[in-house]
């Protein structure tokens, strides 16, 4: 057992009786040298005349403490709202005035918390109203010898630091349930002196040194962290709350629309006009980096040279319903409601305000890159598309394989898009009330975003989900020309197939087919577009997807039960909600799709319903369908997916997948 574990084990002996310890101490003391015994007697005498006084539950302050003080109650100190309601006349808003209903007054003795406090308060008659405190962070401890430890223990609890008297160095009372290792070793906070006689001086000194080291590390880590007062939520009429104006869909420039500000950094909290956090689900990893001291909470990115290398100019769909009718067009039928169309330009549009502290960040990032995929190499070698030196170029030779043809690479323009939801528009698109949408988002994210309910005036939400990536082959400037040939593949992510080549679905082969057709279109003078949405497992997630796989394989994996298996595990057969999907097409300015590489009736209906026309639809070629994915594709055709193949219930019942025990189909 480690030394730390041994010290912590001392807490289990808090119920030892004083008489037994005194007897042990007396026996041990008689065996030590007179000099050591004298030193122990002097140390005990010092303790006897300096017993620190610890506040009782009625005396103990329970207000906001510093970061170095951890309260023992489940109602944590420092947790509060910004004052609710307008400020009284003549009084300005101050975030340090606890006017919330959650401001906590001292609790009665009976309402104690858990841990050591609960143990101590449960022992009727074993402790008085004045309880010893744990040593302050600057307390100095003698390095006792093996014989001095029991003597010190017999004399009572260890002294507090000079001037501390039951308080930390920050002036707040030491919480009962937050005993330090050194304090526990000395018996502080226990009914009587409880240091067992078998604790060596080296062990005690090691524990003290360890605690001091950890305390210093904690102090350094906490420097620059969050304010001691936690703001759980805000309210529209609250004093000091003045969100930056934003009018979704307004134009003709971003200045008329306004910036998207969701940051809680410094002065941005009372002026933010959006709920949530930047980077979607990756905001959680940012929080971990801050908690570990690797990143400052108020850190903001240096946006120098991060602007896009190509232009996607404003399109009609960026402005309300796309008609340019101004305010009237901003009330219904918005073309883009699931992300901020101005998100790639914020570092240029709001450069001055950003420099002054307004934390408006890009939510779209555009760049240029090459695509390198093994199947494209083979298609190029087989003459499916040529090396043109502009869109498709030859891959450079690898030093490890001199003289070996490395195939081809594809020049692309890319845009990564984070979700930014305009809640009234999202609700209208889904055919539900905004209040219903807000309540569902609040409840089913575990109450993570209370402002969804308390701030109906804030209409923008940055959800903790993945976004999308757009790959463009050809000239992006041609996308808004309705006479341009456009080939488009809207693809929902599937890491099992797209990355690792699983043969249970058609995702990767269909994606490769879409990319190949996009390349050919660009080489004909058109533009190819691949949109990769982060909606793993039909937006149900990989855990659910694999459970469905298990259910399918154990049940015979019949195409007639394909969607039912998903619905039985997930409750729904699809959660992708394709009604939001066409937003990105309007962002790009696409009005007409010549070749839609998708069989999905849900995607097609959403595209057509948004006002974009489609000429041709292409299903995945039969020769690209893996044998084990026949179950999926036949079930989808029967459910309404586009196909020239005839499907009926009898054929569906005959379509079965490979079993786990089968090596070949």
Secondary structure as the mmCIF struct_conf table of DSSP 4:
data_model
#
loop_
_struct_conf.conf_type_id
_struct_conf.id
_struct_conf.beg_label_comp_id
_struct_conf.beg_label_asym_id
_struct_conf.beg_label_seq_id
_struct_conf.end_label_comp_id
_struct_conf.end_label_asym_id
_struct_conf.end_label_seq_id
HELX_RH_AL_P HELX_RH_AL_P1 UNK A 3 UNK A 9
HELX_RH_3T_P HELX_RH_3T_P1 UNK A 10 UNK A 13
TURN_TY1_P TURN_TY1_P1 UNK A 14 UNK A 15
HELX_RH_AL_P HELX_RH_AL_P2 UNK A 18 UNK A 29
TURN_TY1_P TURN_TY1_P2 UNK A 30 UNK A 31
BEND BEND1 UNK A 32 UNK A 32
HELX_RH_AL_P HELX_RH_AL_P3 UNK A 34 UNK A 48
TURN_TY1_P TURN_TY1_P3 UNK A 49 UNK A 49
HELX_LH_PP_P HELX_LH_PP_P1 UNK A 51 UNK A 53
TURN_TY1_P TURN_TY1_P4 UNK A 57 UNK A 59
BEND BEND2 UNK A 60 UNK A 60
BEND BEND3 UNK A 63 UNK A 63
TURN_TY1_P TURN_TY1_P5 UNK A 67 UNK A 68
BEND BEND4 UNK A 72 UNK A 75
TURN_TY1_P TURN_TY1_P6 UNK A 77 UNK A 78
STRN STRN1 UNK A 79 UNK A 80
HELX_LH_PP_P HELX_LH_PP_P2 UNK A 81 UNK A 81
BEND BEND5 UNK A 82 UNK A 82
HELX_LH_PP_P HELX_LH_PP_P3 UNK A 83 UNK A 84
BEND BEND6 UNK A 85 UNK A 85
HELX_LH_PP_P HELX_LH_PP_P4 UNK A 86 UNK A 88
TURN_TY1_P TURN_TY1_P7 UNK A 89 UNK A 90
TURN_TY1_P TURN_TY1_P8 UNK A 95 UNK A 96
BEND BEND7 UNK A 100 UNK A 100
TURN_TY1_P TURN_TY1_P9 UNK A 101 UNK A 102
HELX_LH_PP_P HELX_LH_PP_P5 UNK A 105 UNK A 108
TURN_TY1_P TURN_TY1_P10 UNK A 109 UNK A 110
BEND BEND8 UNK A 111 UNK A 111
BEND BEND9 UNK A 114 UNK A 114
HELX_RH_AL_P HELX_RH_AL_P4 UNK A 115 UNK A 121
TURN_TY1_P TURN_TY1_P11 UNK A 122 UNK A 122
BEND BEND10 UNK A 123 UNK A 123
TURN_TY1_P TURN_TY1_P12 UNK A 124 UNK A 125
BEND BEND11 UNK A 126 UNK A 127
BEND BEND12 UNK A 129 UNK A 130
HELX_LH_PP_P HELX_LH_PP_P6 UNK A 132 UNK A 136
TURN_TY1_P TURN_TY1_P13 UNK A 137 UNK A 138
HELX_RH_AL_P HELX_RH_AL_P5 UNK A 146 UNK A 155
BEND BEND13 UNK A 157 UNK A 157
HELX_LH_PP_P HELX_LH_PP_P7 UNK A 158 UNK A 161
TURN_TY1_P TURN_TY1_P14 UNK A 162 UNK A 164
BEND BEND14 UNK A 165 UNK A 166
STRN STRN2 UNK A 167 UNK A 167
TURN_TY1_P TURN_TY1_P15 UNK A 169 UNK A 170
BEND BEND15 UNK A 171 UNK A 172
STRN STRN3 UNK A 173 UNK A 173
HELX_LH_PP_P HELX_LH_PP_P8 UNK A 174 UNK A 175
TURN_TY1_P TURN_TY1_P16 UNK A 176 UNK A 177
HELX_RH_AL_P HELX_RH_AL_P6 UNK A 181 UNK A 186
TURN_TY1_P TURN_TY1_P17 UNK A 187 UNK A 189
BEND BEND16 UNK A 190 UNK A 192
TURN_TY1_P TURN_TY1_P18 UNK A 197 UNK A 198
HELX_RH_AL_P HELX_RH_AL_P7 UNK A 201 UNK A 222
TURN_TY1_P TURN_TY1_P19 UNK A 223 UNK A 224
BEND BEND17 UNK A 228 UNK A 229
STRN STRN4 UNK A 230 UNK A 231
TURN_TY1_P TURN_TY1_P20 UNK A 236 UNK A 237
TURN_TY1_P TURN_TY1_P21 UNK A 239 UNK A 240
HELX_LH_PP_P HELX_LH_PP_P9 UNK A 243 UNK A 245
TURN_TY1_P TURN_TY1_P22 UNK A 248 UNK A 249
BEND BEND18 UNK A 252 UNK A 253
HELX_RH_AL_P HELX_RH_AL_P8 UNK A 254 UNK A 257
BEND BEND19 UNK A 265 UNK A 265
HELX_RH_3T_P HELX_RH_3T_P2 UNK A 266 UNK A 271
STRN STRN5 UNK A 274 UNK A 276
TURN_TY1_P TURN_TY1_P23 UNK A 278 UNK A 279
HELX_RH_3T_P HELX_RH_3T_P3 UNK A 280 UNK A 282
HELX_RH_AL_P HELX_RH_AL_P9 UNK A 283 UNK A 291
TURN_TY1_P TURN_TY1_P24 UNK A 292 UNK A 293
BEND BEND20 UNK A 294 UNK A 295
TURN_TY1_P TURN_TY1_P25 UNK A 297 UNK A 298
TURN_TY1_P TURN_TY1_P26 UNK A 304 UNK A 305
BEND BEND21 UNK A 307 UNK A 307
BEND BEND22 UNK A 309 UNK A 310
HELX_RH_3T_P HELX_RH_3T_P4 UNK A 316 UNK A 318
BEND BEND23 UNK A 319 UNK A 319
TURN_TY1_P TURN_TY1_P27 UNK A 320 UNK A 323
HELX_RH_3T_P HELX_RH_3T_P5 UNK A 326 UNK A 330
BEND BEND24 UNK A 331 UNK A 332
BEND BEND25 UNK A 335 UNK A 335
BEND BEND26 UNK A 338 UNK A 339
TURN_TY1_P TURN_TY1_P28 UNK A 341 UNK A 344
BEND BEND27 UNK A 345 UNK A 345
HELX_RH_AL_P HELX_RH_AL_P10 UNK A 346 UNK A 349
TURN_TY1_P TURN_TY1_P29 UNK A 350 UNK A 350
HELX_RH_AL_P HELX_RH_AL_P11 UNK A 351 UNK A 355
TURN_TY1_P TURN_TY1_P30 UNK A 356 UNK A 357
BEND BEND28 UNK A 363 UNK A 363
STRN STRN6 UNK A 364 UNK A 371
HELX_RH_AL_P HELX_RH_AL_P12 UNK A 374 UNK A 381
TURN_TY1_P TURN_TY1_P31 UNK A 382 UNK A 383
BEND BEND29 UNK A 384 UNK A 385
BEND BEND30 UNK A 389 UNK A 391
STRN STRN7 UNK A 392 UNK A 394
HELX_LH_PP_P HELX_LH_PP_P10 UNK A 395 UNK A 398
HELX_RH_3T_P HELX_RH_3T_P6 UNK A 399 UNK A 401
TURN_TY1_P TURN_TY1_P32 UNK A 402 UNK A 403
STRN STRN8 UNK A 408 UNK A 417
STRN STRN9 UNK A 421 UNK A 422
HELX_RH_AL_P HELX_RH_AL_P13 UNK A 423 UNK A 430
TURN_TY1_P TURN_TY1_P33 UNK A 431 UNK A 431
BEND BEND31 UNK A 432 UNK A 432
HELX_RH_AL_P HELX_RH_AL_P14 UNK A 434 UNK A 443
TURN_TY1_P TURN_TY1_P34 UNK A 444 UNK A 447
TURN_TY1_P TURN_TY1_P35 UNK A 450 UNK A 450
HELX_RH_AL_P HELX_RH_AL_P15 UNK A 451 UNK A 454
TURN_TY1_P TURN_TY1_P36 UNK A 456 UNK A 457
STRN STRN10 UNK A 460 UNK A 462
BEND BEND32 UNK A 464 UNK A 465
STRN STRN11 UNK A 468 UNK A 473
BEND BEND33 UNK A 474 UNK A 474
HELX_RH_3T_P HELX_RH_3T_P7 UNK A 476 UNK A 478
TURN_TY1_P TURN_TY1_P37 UNK A 479 UNK A 480
TURN_TY1_P TURN_TY1_P38 UNK A 482 UNK A 483
BEND BEND34 UNK A 484 UNK A 484
STRN STRN12 UNK A 486 UNK A 492
HELX_RH_AL_P HELX_RH_AL_P16 UNK A 495 UNK A 498
TURN_TY1_P TURN_TY1_P39 UNK A 499 UNK A 500
BEND BEND35 UNK A 503 UNK A 506
HELX_RH_AL_P HELX_RH_AL_P17 UNK A 507 UNK A 523
TURN_TY1_P TURN_TY1_P40 UNK A 524 UNK A 525
BEND BEND36 UNK A 526 UNK A 526
STRN STRN13 UNK A 527 UNK A 533
HELX_RH_AL_P HELX_RH_AL_P18 UNK A 536 UNK A 539
TURN_TY1_P TURN_TY1_P41 UNK A 540 UNK A 540
HELX_RH_AL_P HELX_RH_AL_P19 UNK A 542 UNK A 554
TURN_TY1_P TURN_TY1_P42 UNK A 555 UNK A 556
STRN STRN14 UNK A 558 UNK A 558
HELX_RH_3T_P HELX_RH_3T_P8 UNK A 559 UNK A 561
HELX_RH_AL_P HELX_RH_AL_P20 UNK A 562 UNK A 570
BEND BEND37 UNK A 571 UNK A 573
HELX_RH_3T_P HELX_RH_3T_P9 UNK A 578 UNK A 580
TURN_TY1_P TURN_TY1_P43 UNK A 581 UNK A 582
HELX_RH_AL_P HELX_RH_AL_P21 UNK A 583 UNK A 588
TURN_TY1_P TURN_TY1_P44 UNK A 589 UNK A 589
STRN STRN15 UNK A 592 UNK A 596
HELX_RH_AL_P HELX_RH_AL_P22 UNK A 601 UNK A 609
TURN_TY1_P TURN_TY1_P45 UNK A 610 UNK A 611
STRN STRN16 UNK A 613 UNK A 617
HELX_LH_PP_P HELX_LH_PP_P11 UNK A 619 UNK A 621
HELX_RH_3T_P HELX_RH_3T_P10 UNK A 622 UNK A 624
BEND BEND38 UNK A 625 UNK A 625
HELX_RH_3T_P HELX_RH_3T_P11 UNK A 627 UNK A 629
HELX_RH_AL_P HELX_RH_AL_P23 UNK A 630 UNK A 639
TURN_TY1_P TURN_TY1_P46 UNK A 640 UNK A 640
BEND BEND39 UNK A 644 UNK A 645
HELX_RH_AL_P HELX_RH_AL_P24 UNK A 649 UNK A 654
STRN STRN17 UNK A 656 UNK A 656
HELX_LH_PP_P HELX_LH_PP_P12 UNK A 657 UNK A 659
TURN_TY1_P TURN_TY1_P47 UNK A 660 UNK A 661
BEND BEND40 UNK A 663 UNK A 663
#
